[in-house]
Amino acid sequence: MSNFNYEIIKVMNNNVILARDLIKGTEAILIGKGLGFNAPKGKKVYIPKEKIEKSFITYDKKLRKEYFDLVELIKPEIMEVCAEIILHAEENLGKLSPRVHIVLTDHIAFALERIKKNMEITNPFLLEIKSMYKEEYKIGIKAKEMIEDKIGVKISEEEIGFITLHLNAAREHKDVKQKLKNTRLVKELVEIVERELDYKIDNNGLTYSRLINHFRGSIERTENNTILENPLLETIKHEFRESYNISKLIKKHIEKNLDIVVSDYELGYMTIHINRVKQMVKMKK
């Protein structure tokens, strides 16, 4: 019986190869120091598990081609640190979308280029990202440390925010553009509340955090067609009329931007949260 467990299909560099698992019959991209060294196409080899730092199976030929195109354009040390970041993320967040290997790697490589050229990176949604995606943000902080250690380039907190957004999109198997749009929308919803109450909410406080996380939840439930019934809806409408009217403005803004229908039940829960903010504003004034 052969001791070989992989057949080399393609070598991208000394650390990245495409190989066929001879036992499972699947193709996988393997990442590990020296895996591609002296490994010609078609060669059957034995690769111990401890040598494989990261592997991912892709049944999508387009995705595989995109990744290899990226390997040819980006420095090996950047590919390696991105693979390590994704590995660390999956250990803490669970399985991520395979596309994260393309989009996050490409994003980090481009960000490093901008930093080297002293181009300013701004993130107008940093506070919202930090509050809504706490677990992913912790991974973003770790990614910053790994990049500084491996590449020797310091990245800003704004960039940590963008990495966080990519990780959350991969975790939820959604497009990062959609996550960015939703994050921007949440910020706009808070601004509507502030305008209607004529009060600027402290964006570092608990009230702000609770409000944006509720709006995020409302949007996600509506997108997923998840309906939480609200038996107190009629009572809420009459007792918190002013807050309910603000909720209707929120509903209109969400529906206009996302082309979805927000349920009346969801409107009732929004009203409760907005009314809490309204009571807080009254106390402070």
Secondary structure by P-SEA (a helix, b strand, c coil): cccccccccccccccbbbbbccccccccccccccccccccccbbbbbccccccbbbbbccaaaaaaaaaaaacccaaaaaaaaaaaaaaaacccccccccccaaaaaaaaaaaaaaacbbbbbcaaaaaaaacaaaaaaaaaaaaaaaaaccccccaaaaaaaaaaaaaaaacccaaaaaaaaaaaaaaaaaaaaaaccccccccaaaaaaaaaaaaaaaaaaacbbbbbcaaaaaaacaaaaaaaaaaaaaaaaaaccccccaaaaaaaaaaaaaaaaaaaaac
